[in-house]
Amino acid sequence: MSVRQALSWKQLGPMTKWARDYERGPTCAQSRLRLFDQQESSVRVTLYRDNHAWCPYCQKVWMFLEEKRIPYATAKVTMFCYGTKEPWYKQKVPSGMLPALELDGRMITDSDKILFELENAFGALGETMENITPHRRLERKLFGAWCQWLCRPARSAAEESRNKVDFEAVLAEVDKKLQDTPGPYFLSDFSIADMIFIPYVERMLASLYYYKGFNMKKASPGIARCAGNSRDLPGHSK
């Protein structure tokens, strides 16, 4: 009887004719250069992001670049929680914060500022950041309620219950906004308003179900409708 030996992904690679087109094919966290239908000479943008495609702030910028099909290069940097920052990055961004973006040789930090600059250079995605201020405030409100319930240990059962009720109240506001439109998006079509919510809502869905046994899709038909109509965006899954 022969013994089957497990093969590594590297060993299996040459056995298939399939190959991913990192530059012009579907989005991929391993891509270091994205050209879409343009030439490398058209690249004006370098995105500095985390190694593991986990940072939600990086994901917002990543999604914008992909959705607008803006040619860009990627440089990966270690997050503070995973280790020491690369010295070359600290020379560019002394704070070490992520994401950062280099546009025409100019460094920009803070994800919202980056999105403003990308809008100015390449056009808005649906509405402009300035026109979705109420959505941005609501997203921050939901984020705060999530952190209060998930990350700050309750000192009593009553406080735990209150944190849950507070989160559910904000979630109801989000659900109402989503239910105001006939489709699965905050506005008539996919826009920057959806993009600012996606990275954080994805993390809420998973973390609250795992740690609190709370099903956001069941609690919010609007969220469930969005998740059921997900687009092929970076890091976005059903």
Contacts in CASP RR format, 6 or more apart in sequence:
PFRMAT RR
TARGET T0000
AUTHOR 0000-0000-0000
METHOD contacts of the structure
MODEL  1
MSVRQALSWKQLGPMTKWARDYERGPTCAQSRLRLFDQQESSVRVTLYRD
NHAWCPYCQKVWMFLEEKRIPYATAKVTMFCYGTKEPWYKQKVPSGMLPA
LELDGRMITDSDKILFELENAFGALGETMENITPHRRLERKLFGAWCQWL
CRPARSAAEESRNKVDFEAVLAEVDKKLQDTPGPYFLSDFSIADMIFIPY
VERMLASLYYYKGFNMKKASPGIARCAGNSRDLPGHSK
20 26 0 8 1.000
20 28 0 8 1.000
22 28 0 8 1.000
22 30 0 8 1.000
22 31 0 8 1.000
22 32 0 8 1.000
22 33 0 8 1.000
22 34 0 8 1.000
23 31 0 8 1.000
23 33 0 8 1.000
23 34 0 8 1.000
23 35 0 8 1.000
24 34 0 8 1.000
24 35 0 8 1.000
24 36 0 8 1.000
24 37 0 8 1.000
26 232 0 8 1.000
27 34 0 8 1.000
27 66 0 8 1.000
27 232 0 8 1.000
27 233 0 8 1.000
27 234 0 8 1.000
29 52 0 8 1.000
29 53 0 8 1.000
29 234 0 8 1.000
29 235 0 8 1.000
31 74 0 8 1.000
32 73 0 8 1.000
32 74 0 8 1.000
32 75 0 8 1.000
33 40 0 8 1.000
33 43 0 8 1.000
33 72 0 8 1.000
33 73 0 8 1.000
33 74 0 8 1.000
34 65 0 8 1.000
34 66 0 8 1.000
34 71 0 8 1.000
34 72 0 8 1.000
34 73 0 8 1.000
34 74 0 8 1.000
35 42 0 8 1.000
35 43 0 8 1.000
35 71 0 8 1.000
36 69 0 8 1.000
36 71 0 8 1.000
37 69 0 8 1.000
38 71 0 8 1.000
40 71 0 8 1.000
42 71 0 8 1.000
43 71 0 8 1.000
43 72 0 8 1.000
43 73 0 8 1.000
44 71 0 8 1.000
44 72 0 8 1.000
44 103 0 8 1.000
44 104 0 8 1.000
44 121 0 8 1.000
45 65 0 8 1.000
45 70 0 8 1.000
45 71 0 8 1.000
45 72 0 8 1.000
45 73 0 8 1.000
45 101 0 8 1.000
45 102 0 8 1.000
45 103 0 8 1.000
45 118 0 8 1.000
46 72 0 8 1.000
46 73 0 8 1.000
46 74 0 8 1.000
46 75 0 8 1.000
46 101 0 8 1.000
46 102 0 8 1.000
47 58 0 8 1.000
47 61 0 8 1.000
47 62 0 8 1.000
47 65 0 8 1.000
47 72 0 8 1.000
47 73 0 8 1.000
47 74 0 8 1.000
47 75 0 8 1.000
47 99 0 8 1.000
47 101 0 8 1.000
48 74 0 8 1.000
48 75 0 8 1.000
48 76 0 8 1.000
48 77 0 8 1.000
48 89 0 8 1.000
48 92 0 8 1.000
48 93 0 8 1.000
48 98 0 8 1.000
48 99 0 8 1.000
48 100 0 8 1.000
48 101 0 8 1.000
48 102 0 8 1.000
49 55 0 8 1.000
49 58 0 8 1.000
49 61 0 8 1.000
49 62 0 8 1.000
49 74 0 8 1.000
49 75 0 8 1.000
49 76 0 8 1.000
49 77 0 8 1.000
49 98 0 8 1.000
49 99 0 8 1.000
50 58 0 8 1.000
50 76 0 8 1.000
50 77 0 8 1.000
50 78 0 8 1.000
50 79 0 8 1.000
50 98 0 8 1.000
50 99 0 8 1.000
51 76 0 8 1.000
51 77 0 8 1.000
51 78 0 8 1.000
51 79 0 8 1.000
51 82 0 8 1.000
52 79 0 8 1.000
52 82 0 8 1.000
53 59 0 8 1.000
53 62 0 8 1.000
53 234 0 8 1.000
53 235 0 8 1.000
54 79 0 8 1.000
55 79 0 8 1.000
55 98 0 8 1.000
55 99 0 8 1.000
56 199 0 8 1.000
56 200 0 8 1.000
56 203 0 8 1.000
57 98 0 8 1.000
57 99 0 8 1.000
57 111 0 8 1.000
57 199 0 8 1.000
58 98 0 8 1.000
58 99 0 8 1.000
58 111 0 8 1.000
59 198 0 8 1.000
59 199 0 8 1.000
59 234 0 8 1.000
59 235 0 8 1.000
60 111 0 8 1.000
60 115 0 8 1.000
60 195 0 8 1.000
60 196 0 8 1.000
60 198 0 8 1.000
60 199 0 8 1.000
61 99 0 8 1.000
61 101 0 8 1.000
61 111 0 8 1.000
61 114 0 8 1.000
61 115 0 8 1.000
61 118 0 8 1.000
62 234 0 8 1.000
63 195 0 8 1.000
63 198 0 8 1.000
63 199 0 8 1.000
63 233 0 8 1.000
63 234 0 8 1.000
63 236 0 8 1.000
64 70 0 8 1.000
64 115 0 8 1.000
64 118 0 8 1.000
64 125 0 8 1.000
64 192 0 8 1.000
64 195 0 8 1.000
65 72 0 8 1.000
65 118 0 8 1.000
66 233 0 8 1.000
66 234 0 8 1.000
67 125 0 8 1.000
67 190 0 8 1.000
67 195 0 8 1.000
67 233 0 8 1.000
68 118 0 8 1.000
68 122 0 8 1.000
68 123 0 8 1.000
68 125 0 8 1.000
70 118 0 8 1.000
70 122 0 8 1.000
75 89 0 8 1.000
77 85 0 8 1.000
77 86 0 8 1.000
77 89 0 8 1.000
77 96 0 8 1.000
77 98 0 8 1.000
78 84 0 8 1.000
78 85 0 8 1.000
78 86 0 8 1.000
79 98 0 8 1.000
80 96 0 8 1.000
85 96 0 8 1.000
89 96 0 8 1.000
90 96 0 8 1.000
92 100 0 8 1.000
92 102 0 8 1.000
92 107 0 8 1.000
93 100 0 8 1.000
93 107 0 8 1.000
93 109 0 8 1.000
95 109 0 8 1.000
97 109 0 8 1.000
97 110 0 8 1.000
99 109 0 8 1.000
99 111 0 8 1.000
99 114 0 8 1.000
100 107 0 8 1.000
100 108 0 8 1.000
100 109 0 8 1.000
100 114 0 8 1.000
101 107 0 8 1.000
101 108 0 8 1.000
101 109 0 8 1.000
101 114 0 8 1.000
101 117 0 8 1.000
101 118 0 8 1.000
102 108 0 8 1.000
103 117 0 8 1.000
103 118 0 8 1.000
103 121 0 8 1.000
104 121 0 8 1.000
108 114 0 8 1.000
108 117 0 8 1.000
112 129 0 8 1.000
112 136 0 8 1.000
115 129 0 8 1.000
115 192 0 8 1.000
116 129 0 8 1.000
119 125 0 8 1.000
119 128 0 8 1.000
119 129 0 8 1.000
124 192 0 8 1.000
125 190 0 8 1.000
125 191 0 8 1.000
125 192 0 8 1.000
125 195 0 8 1.000
126 187 0 8 1.000
126 189 0 8 1.000
126 191 0 8 1.000
126 192 0 8 1.000
127 187 0 8 1.000
127 191 0 8 1.000
127 192 0 8 1.000
127 193 0 8 1.000
128 192 0 8 1.000
129 136 0 8 1.000
129 192 0 8 1.000
132 186 0 8 1.000
132 191 0 8 1.000
132 192 0 8 1.000
132 193 0 8 1.000
132 196 0 8 1.000
135 177 0 8 1.000
135 186 0 8 1.000
135 193 0 8 1.000
135 196 0 8 1.000
135 197 0 8 1.000
136 196 0 8 1.000
138 170 0 8 1.000
138 173 0 8 1.000
138 174 0 8 1.000
138 177 0 8 1.000
139 196 0 8 1.000
139 197 0 8 1.000
139 200 0 8 1.000
141 170 0 8 1.000
141 173 0 8 1.000
142 167 0 8 1.000
142 170 0 8 1.000
142 171 0 8 1.000
142 173 0 8 1.000
142 174 0 8 1.000
142 197 0 8 1.000
142 200 0 8 1.000
142 201 0 8 1.000
142 204 0 8 1.000
143 200 0 8 1.000
145 163 0 8 1.000
145 166 0 8 1.000
145 167 0 8 1.000
145 169 0 8 1.000
145 170 0 8 1.000
145 171 0 8 1.000
146 167 0 8 1.000
146 200 0 8 1.000
146 204 0 8 1.000
146 207 0 8 1.000
146 208 0 8 1.000
148 163 0 8 1.000
148 166 0 8 1.000
148 167 0 8 1.000
149 163 0 8 1.000
149 164 0 8 1.000
149 166 0 8 1.000
149 167 0 8 1.000
149 208 0 8 1.000
149 212 0 8 1.000
150 207 0 8 1.000
150 208 0 8 1.000
150 211 0 8 1.000
150 212 0 8 1.000
152 163 0 8 1.000
154 160 0 8 1.000
154 163 0 8 1.000
164 212 0 8 1.000
164 214 0 8 1.000
168 219 0 8 1.000
171 216 0 8 1.000
171 219 0 8 1.000
171 220 0 8 1.000
171 223 0 8 1.000
172 220 0 8 1.000
174 197 0 8 1.000
174 220 0 8 1.000
174 223 0 8 1.000
175 219 0 8 1.000
175 220 0 8 1.000
175 221 0 8 1.000
175 222 0 8 1.000
175 223 0 8 1.000
177 186 0 8 1.000
178 184 0 8 1.000
178 185 0 8 1.000
178 186 0 8 1.000
178 220 0 8 1.000
178 222 0 8 1.000
178 223 0 8 1.000
178 225 0 8 1.000
178 226 0 8 1.000
179 221 0 8 1.000
179 222 0 8 1.000
181 187 0 8 1.000
181 188 0 8 1.000
183 225 0 8 1.000
183 229 0 8 1.000
184 222 0 8 1.000
184 225 0 8 1.000
184 226 0 8 1.000
184 228 0 8 1.000
184 229 0 8 1.000
185 191 0 8 1.000
185 193 0 8 1.000
185 194 0 8 1.000
185 226 0 8 1.000
186 193 0 8 1.000
186 194 0 8 1.000
186 197 0 8 1.000
187 193 0 8 1.000
187 194 0 8 1.000
190 231 0 8 1.000
194 226 0 8 1.000
198 233 0 8 1.000
198 236 0 8 1.000
201 216 0 8 1.000
201 223 0 8 1.000
201 226 0 8 1.000
202 235 0 8 1.000
202 236 0 8 1.000
202 237 0 8 1.000
204 216 0 8 1.000
205 216 0 8 1.000
205 217 0 8 1.000
205 223 0 8 1.000
205 227 0 8 1.000
208 214 0 8 1.000
208 216 0 8 1.000
209 215 0 8 1.000
209 216 0 8 1.000
216 223 0 8 1.000
217 223 0 8 1.000
217 224 0 8 1.000
217 227 0 8 1.000
218 224 0 8 1.000
227 238 0 8 1.000
228 238 0 8 1.000
230 236 0 8 1.000
230 237 0 8 1.000
230 238 0 8 1.000
END
